[in-house]
Amino acid sequence: MSRQEPKQERAIRTRRIFLEAAASVFNEQGYDAASIAAIVERANLTRGALYFHFTSKEELARGVLAEAVTADGVLPQTFKLQEWVDLGLVLARRLPREPLLSASVRLSVDPKARGLFGTRWPDWITLGTGILTEARERGELLAHVDPGATARLAVGAWTGVQLLTESMCDEGLDLSVEIANLFQHLLPSIAVPGVLCRLDTSPTRGELLLTQAREAAQTGALEPASQQN
């Protein structure tokens, strides 16, 4: 067993290197133009090592998309609605810095890739719907709010803001700021006043949560990030 663990760890690390290399190439060149040769070169490993883990470019793309839906960095909060907001804020902080996440969006809006692999947007909607349903059960949402419809709207709006921010990079737009602004406009139409006034939508919250999550992983403790009173 002890001999297998380092080998397994190396295999996991190598697979991750290839996924990140593929994600970087997909981001820069698009799915159709990306080549196995470019991915191998970016990974700085051998073609044989790649084919040990992935049989084709298509399988690499599927592997990238499989990493797309993640709640890493989102900690338990007093309000489920805050956790829903945190999901969007943490993703806004992570996506520009993590090729795997940004490539999943690139693949989702690429007509050819989307036709081959679909998207992970339905999974994001399902995740959001679950959180919002819990928020409704706790009395955090206004009576008229439909969790599923709200989750769909939020995923569409979040994606649109991300694409617009990326395309207007010369304007100096920051995704965390833009997504915080999105929630500040959206929340008054879904949250009860007593919860709304206590939600934190600050652009720096995503970075704070990721720092707390790293510290929690080291200590084994999960403490909620501070919320506005």
Secondary structure, 3 states (H helix, E strand, C coil): CCCHHHHHHHHHHHHHHHHHHHHHHHHHHHHHHCCHHHHHHHHCCCHHHHHHHCCCHHHHHHHHHHCCCCCCCCCCCCCHHHHHHHHHHHHHHHHHHCHHHHHHHHHHHCHHHHHHHCCCHHHHHHHHHHHHHHHHHCCCECCCCCHHHHHHHHHHHHHHHHHHHHHCHHHCCCHHHHHHHHHHHHHHHCECHHHHCCCCCCCCHHHHHHHHHHHHHHHCCCCCCCCCC
